[in-house]
Amino acid sequence: MIFVAVGTQLPFDRLIRAVDEWAAIAPRGEIVAQIAEGSYVPQHLHWKRMMPPAEFRRHLEKCDLVVAHAGIGTILSALEIGKPVFVLPRKASCGEHRNDHQLATANRFGSRRMVQVAQDESELSTLLDQFESTTPANRISSEASPELIGNLRSFIETVCRDRERTRS
C-alpha cells in the first residue's frame, strides 16, 4: 500500500494530481491519501481530506511507501517507523507555500539519503514506477541524540553567558 500525505496546513493539489494520474496508468495496489482542503478530487485513490492522528499513524505503519510534501513532521514520522519516503516539495513559485523552506528540507534529507526527492511531477512518476525496488529506510530514533543535546546545551550556555556579559 502507498500512503500519500500533504499535511494539515495547506492543500497540495499538484502532488495529489500527480499520484492520481500515475495510479490511472500504472495501478499497483491500494493507494490511500490524506489530501487536505484541495480543489482537486482524486479519481484513482482512496482519500480523506483529514485524518485523526491515530488513523494517520495506522496508515504509516501499514504502508510500503510514503509519498508526501516535504513537511518535517510527515518525514520524521515515516522515518521513525522505517518507511521509505518520496517527497515532492511545495514551491512558493507555484503558490503552494509562502517560501521555499520545503525545498531546503527535501534537499537536506535527500543529501543524507533518508528520502528520495522528486523535483517535479515527472520525477515523482519515475520514482513511483520503481517503488517496488525501493529499500526500507533506516529507522531514526524518536529521541534526540546525546550529540544534539550536547550541542544545544552548549549553544544555550554560550548565549546566556554572552547576555550576562552585555548586561554587566
C-alpha positions in Angstrom: 0.0 0.0 0.0 1.1 3.5 -0.8 0.2 6.3 1.7 0.1 9.9 0.4 0.1 12.8 2.8 0.0 16.5 2.2 -0.1 17.7 5.9 -2.8 19.6 7.6 -2.0 23.2 6.9 -2.4 23.6 3.2 -3.7 21.7 0.2 -1.2 20.3 -2.3 -3.2 19.6 -5.5 0.0 19.2 -7.6 1.1 16.2 -5.6 -2.4 14.6 -5.4 -3.0 15.1 -9.1 0.5 13.6 -10.0 -0.1 10.5 -7.9 -3.7 10.1 -9.1 -2.6 10.4 -12.8 0.2 7.8 -12.1 -2.3 5.5 -10.4 -4.6 5.7 -13.5 -2.0 4.4 -15.9 0.1 2.2 -13.5 -2.1 0.7 -10.9 -0.1 -1.1 -8.3 -2.5 -1.9 -5.4 -4.1 0.3 -2.8 -3.2 3.9 -2.5 -4.6 5.9 0.4 -4.3 9.7 0.5 -4.8 12.5 3.0 -5.5 15.4 0.7 -6.5 18.4 3.0 -8.8 21.0 1.6 -7.5 21.0 -2.0 -9.7 21.6 -5.0 -8.5 18.5 -7.0 -10.6 15.4 -6.2 -8.7 12.2 -7.0 -10.4 9.5 -9.0 -8.0 6.6 -8.5 -7.1 6.9 -4.8 -8.9 6.2 -1.6 -8.8 9.5 0.1 -9.9 11.6 3.1 -9.4 15.3 3.5 -8.1 15.0 7.1 -7.4 12.0 9.3 -7.2 11.8 13.1 -3.6 11.3 14.3 -4.3 7.6 15.2 -5.7 6.8 11.8 -2.8 8.7 10.1 -0.3 6.6 12.2 -2.1 3.3 11.2 -1.7 4.1 7.6 2.0 5.0 8.1 2.6 1.7 9.9 0.6 -0.4 7.3 2.1 1.2 4.1 5.0 0.0 2.0 5.8 3.6 0.8 5.1 7.1 1.9 4.7 9.9 -0.7 4.5 13.3 0.8 5.1 17.0 0.7 8.4 17.9 2.4 6.9 18.6 5.7 9.2 17.8 8.6 6.5 16.1 10.7 5.5 13.7 8.0 9.1 12.9 7.1 10.2 12.3 10.7 7.1 10.2 11.5 7.7 7.9 8.4 11.4 7.6 9.2 10.7 6.7 12.8 8.8 3.7 11.5 11.4 2.9 8.9 9.3 3.6 5.8 10.8 4.6 2.5 9.7 8.2 1.7 9.4 10.0 -1.6 8.9 13.8 -1.3 7.7 16.4 -3.8 8.4 19.8 -2.1 5.9 22.5 -2.2 7.1 25.6 -4.2 6.4 29.2 -3.5 6.6 29.9 -7.3 3.6 27.6 -7.7 1.7 29.4 -4.9 1.9 26.3 -2.7 3.6 27.9 0.3 4.9 31.3 1.4 8.6 30.4 0.8 10.8 27.6 -0.3 11.7 26.0 3.0 10.3 22.7 1.8 13.0 22.7 -1.0 15.7 23.1 1.7 14.1 20.4 3.9 13.9 18.0 0.9 17.4 18.7 -0.2 18.8 18.2 3.3 17.1 14.8 3.9 17.8 13.8 0.3 21.5 14.6 0.6 21.6 12.3 3.6 19.8 9.6 1.5 17.0 9.5 4.0 14.3 10.3 1.4 14.1 10.4 -2.3 13.3 13.8 -3.7 11.3 14.5 -6.9 11.8 18.0 -8.2 8.6 17.8 -10.3 5.7 15.6 -11.2 7.6 13.7 -13.9 10.4 12.7 -11.5 7.8 11.6 -9.0 6.2 9.4 -11.6 9.6 7.8 -12.4 10.2 7.2 -8.7 6.7 5.6 -8.3 7.4 3.3 -11.3 10.4 2.0 -9.4 9.0 1.9 -5.9 8.9 -1.9 -5.6 12.7 -1.9 -5.7 12.9 0.8 -3.0 14.6 -0.4 0.2 13.2 0.4 3.6 14.6 3.5 5.2 16.8 3.2 8.2 14.7 3.9 11.3 15.5 7.0 13.2 15.1 7.5 16.9 12.2 9.4 18.3 14.6 10.9 20.8 17.4 13.4 20.2 20.9 12.1 20.1 23.3 12.8 23.0 25.4 14.8 20.5 22.5 17.0 19.5 21.5 17.6 23.2 25.1 18.5 24.0 25.3 20.9 21.1 22.1 22.6 22.1 23.2 22.8 25.7 26.5 24.4 24.6 24.7 26.9 22.4 22.3 27.9 25.1 25.0 28.3 27.7 27.0 30.4 25.3 24.0 32.7 24.6 23.3 33.0 28.3 27.0 33.9 29.0 27.0 36.5 26.2 23.8 38.1 27.5 25.2 38.2 31.1 28.4 39.9 29.8 26.4 42.6 27.9 24.3 43.3 31.0 27.4 43.8 33.2 
